[in-house]
Amino acid sequence: PHSTLLLQTRVPVTLDEKGTQMAHDVFISYSTKDKPVADAACATLEARGIRCWIAPRDVLPGMDWGDSIIRAVTESRLMVLVFSSSANESVQIKREVNQAIEKEVPVIPFRIEDVTPSGSMEYYLDVTHWLDAITPPIEQHLEKLAEDVDLLLKRPSLQPDASRQRRVGLERKEPI
């Protein structure tokens, strides 16, 4: 016989103004050429309980790709940009970073190659502090990224706006 153990935990969840659960804290922007690093960053953050949105994993089947990206960036509290020469040249990533800047979502450039931003990326990231991950092993830099993201998400300025969103425990069933 099998038995099931149900645990009730107080996991914080962010709700929007309609009471719908927001699914993530961090949007991960990356070039497809850097997918292994992006996946590793996602796994490291999620191991710490930081909810991430990453394409294509979180684009629902049948949904518009561009709309999914815009919505995910807008609903994020932070963006982690896996920055490389490929990312620097990507029109799609420029759009994602622009969206984050427009929506006042802080961008953390996680630089995995010794590349200087050019063009619009230079414009968007000029005043942003970088997290360099150029020297191996990447794991130490991923841990530093996770520590920094965790600290930033705890800052009052990055807490969900009280007029639009509320933090509640999953086990709450009654309306707020």
ABEGO torsion letter per residue (X at the ends): XBBBBBBBBBBBBBBBAAGBBBABABBBBBBAAAAAAAAAAAAAAAAAGBBBBBOAAABBBGBBAAAAAAAAAAABABBBBBBBAAAAABAAAAAAAAAAAAAGBBBBBBBABBBBBBEAAAAAAAABBBBBAABOBAAAAAAAAAAAAAAAAABAAABBBAAABBBBBAABABBX
